[in-house]
Amino acid sequence: MTAPGREVTGTGAGPATLDLALDAGSVRVHLAEAGGIADATAVRARVELDPDAPVGWLQGLQGLAGLAGLFGLSGLLGGSERGVSSPEERADAAVAATTLDWDADARRLTVRGPRDLALRGVPLAVTVRASEGSEVRVRAGAARVVVEGSAAEVSVRGTGEVTLDEVTGRADLRCGAGEVHVRRLEGPLTLRGGAGGVRLDRVLAPVEITTGAGRIRLGEVRADVAVRAAAGDVEVADAVAGDVEIGTGVGTVWVGVHPGVDARVELRAGAGRVHSELPVQRERPAGSAPADRHLSVRARTGAGDVTVAPARARPALSP
């Protein structure tokens, strides 16, 4: 089953503000540097039925339609006086009801998924192309979010998966059960999570992570990091500099210290083993990192093991 897609295009050079909202499906943003693709200065947005939607979504709408007919709720769910419309008709209607707007003066793209209750559960695919350095704001509901390329500030609210290539400005992520993956972070990050895992490959700016449950993995760390988890394992593969503070209620903690870096380490475990594999020396070894490269590690767990050791070989993160 296919539904016709709709598009909007904005012209003019430079980054834009991308304000996107969708309840179900996927949001994919492609950010390209000038000259990287044809007409890279343009902003393009397209909405269509999500081709990667789970197989069961159509049956779900059919069940919803049946209940609506049984209880006489066709008006509330978008049905006609002759009966509840088919899932295929709802898919077409969801695409048509999505708002696509380009404000040339403000360089702002606005995308709003359908507001009708019967249409909000239709999985749509929103695809946006814009210049790198654009600001991305997404209210995603359960939709998956992918941002490819370098973004300025990023804000995401949702319960689905979030994947970001590179963020140069502030990032504010509020995520429910979905996995979060950021490949390169050059601006400060605040992340509030529920039960999904978190992976940050390169941390070059301060990070604050608070989660209920889920595994947290950090690759190369060169800035302050604060992790607070109710439950879940925490791994830092290659800590180079910064104040690294980790606390988890239940779970193991593993921190790798970059070769040649002086580290001040404080480890605690309520129920579990505390172990350090780092060499202890009275004098700075020859060829070590500069004295101004400060690293402090404070790690604790209520139940689980805490280990500090030499950094892992690249690729840094364990599977």
Secondary structure, DSSP 8 states (H G I E B T S, - for coil): -----EEEEE--SS--EEEEE-SSEEEEEEEE-TTSSTTTT-EEEEEEE-TT--TTHHHHHHHHHHHHHHHT-TTTTT-BTTB---HHHHHHHHHHHSEEEEETTTTEEEEE---SHHHHTS-EEEEEEEETT-EEEEEEET-EEEEEEEESSEEEEESS-EEEEEE-S-EEEEESSS-EEEEEE-S-EEEEESS--EEEEEE-S-EEEEEEES-EEEEEE-S-EEEEEEE--EEEEEE-SEEEEEEEEES-EEEEE-TT--EEEEEEEEES-EEE-S---SS--TT---TT--EEEEEEEEES-EEEEE---SS-S--
